[in-house]
Amino acid sequence: MVFGDSAWGHSRDLSQLRGCGAKRPWGEGAGHRGRQTGAVKCHTMEERSNLMNMMKLSIKVLIQSALSLGRTLDSDFPPLQQFFVVMEHCLKHGLKAKKSFIGQNKSFFGPLELVEKLCPEASDIATSVKNLPELKTAIGRGRAWLYLALMQKKLADYLKVLLDHKPLLSEFYEPDALMMEEEGAVIVGLLVGLNVLDANLCLKGEDLDSQVGVIDFSLYLKDIQNSDDSKQDAGITAVLDQKHYVEELNRHLSCTVGDLQSKIDCLEKTNSKLQEELAAATDRIGSLQEEQQQLKHQNELIRERSEKSVEVTIQDTKIELDTYKQSRQGLDEMYSDVWKQLKEEKKIRMELEKELELQIGMKTEMEIAMKLLEKDTHEKQDTLVALRQQLEEVKAINLQMFHKSQNSESSLQQKKETISSFEGKTNQMMSTMKQMEERLQHAEQARQVAEGKNNKMKQEFGGRIETLQQQLSQVDNQCSILEKELKSEKEQRQTLQRELHQEKDTTSLLKTELQQMEGLKKELRKLQDEKQQLEKVCEEQEQALQEMGLHLSQSKLKMEDIKEVNKALKGHTWLKDDEATHCKQCEKDFSISRRKHHCRNCGDIFCNTCSSNELALPSYPKPVRVCDTCHTLLLQRCSSTAS
């Protein structure tokens, strides 16, 4: 019999299920709820008791049918579907209606969202429910949450966390709701028994939003005899499952053997290719080593040549230095000769100055004599003869002076010649030498004037001698000034010549060093280019050897993995439930709380903790239970094939 959607709407049918001795759940005053508070309380208590009894029935039928079936439960299993319907009615009981723009909305997903905040372990369920694109309503999300919690075997734990925080639940439920009373704690205790079951529920492709929560009471009205038939059917299905499992295992083993043989052939081919490449690489390395030795020999030859060229350049520089020293000695000798000539000229000049002083003294004496003569002319005419004699003597002296002036002129001409030679040597001294010549000409003119004046002295004997003395002093001053200028200019010239020689020497040395450096730089560049080429070739060969070594190591690892997988896959059989008394991995004895679970890959029996992993196998379309050892082996095989 199939009835309506709400739990309290089906209470009339539940009373019919209980038989003649059953009480009417709602009483005669069920249609008049709002009249008295006592009637309402009695009504809600009856609803809670009915829902609790219905939950007991559904859990009992689900556990019995699942144990008789002996395999994981799918979403199409009818007792499991009815359990979720009853659980949904229990969670909806006494739920407060939330007002929104659309209208009032009752959803049991609101209190279930609190579990994520109270228990961090439930965050995976909440995120996976929110990420499902097929779910658009809160009812669908709540149903998906119940599915995932049952598969994790933590539905009772999560609901117990909610019941421990009733102040938070009061925001969603009325005070007399089932989750707020003791019946909720009883239901949580009943849900602990569902941890024995293994469920594999697929949420994709199912329309959880539009499902109608209808309780099918026909499941709970079957006779006891049907239970025996169900046990026989369960045994037949178990045998058929074992047969299909063995066939699929054989087919899977044959496929894996063929794949392994093909992989072995491929690996042998790759090994042969790698060996050939290794031989070629070793030959290439030998040839490159020979080339490297040749290049080293060439580098040594180039180095010897460069050293020889450096020695030759050093010898050339030494020879140039010797020649420079010799030329410098010659210049020093020339300078010493010129300096000697200047000293001789100075001596001659000193002699001339002494002669001039003598002449000046004679002139003074002549003046004194002339004065005396002038005084005695009127007194003594006899003295005229003496005066004439004195005049003749003066003439002789004048002639001597004339000859001496000629000699001085000749000496001056010689000096001019020496000065012209100095002018040829130094272009910078030309202007000064010209000035000196002009000054000497002026001195000659002055001397000529002095001679004329001496001739006129016969007549005048006057103050001309003083003018001559002044002119002579001026000439002496000019000569001293010219000598000082000549000395300073000679010193400047010598310093300039020294600086020029030094600069020429440094420039020549720098030019030679630059030429040598350019040659060495070119050779260094060539050697660096050759070195870089050799390093590149060596690096490429090392990389090739490393890659070949990696390929060989990977092939060896693959061969070892394949051998281990072959060893693990040989002799797997499906163990019967009676043959296993304890877990194969942890060796703990099985009991009511520690159930037996078959590994779908190796066929051995394990406990829940040692076989909590699930993987997709070729013999099963959906992910199935696998033990820890098979899980690690299959993951390694998948990773090796993927790489």
Salt bridges, closest charged atoms under 4 A:
GLU47 OE2 - HIS43 NE2 2.61
GLU47 OE1 - HIS93 NE2 2.98
ASP74 OD2 - ARG71 NH1 3.88
GLU88 OE2 - LYS92 NZ 3.17
GLU88 OE2 - ARG143 NH2 2.95
GLU116 OE1 - LYS130 NZ 3.96
GLU121 OE1 - LYS154 NZ 3.22
ASP164 OD2 - LYS160 NZ 3.56
GLU183 OE1 - ARG48 NE 3.41
ASP198 OD1 - LYS153 NZ 2.53
ASP198 OD2 - HIS597 ND1 2.35
ASP198 OD1 - ARG625 NH2 2.58
GLU248 OE1 - ARG251 NH2 2.63
GLU307 OE2 - ARG303 NE 3.84
GLU353 OE2 - ARG349 NE 3.76
GLU444 OE2 - LYS416 NZ 3.74
GLU460 OE1 - ARG464 NE 2.83
GLU483 OE2 - ARG349 NH1 2.19
ASP577 OD1 - HIS598 ND1 3.78
ASP604 OD2 - LYS584 NZ 2.49
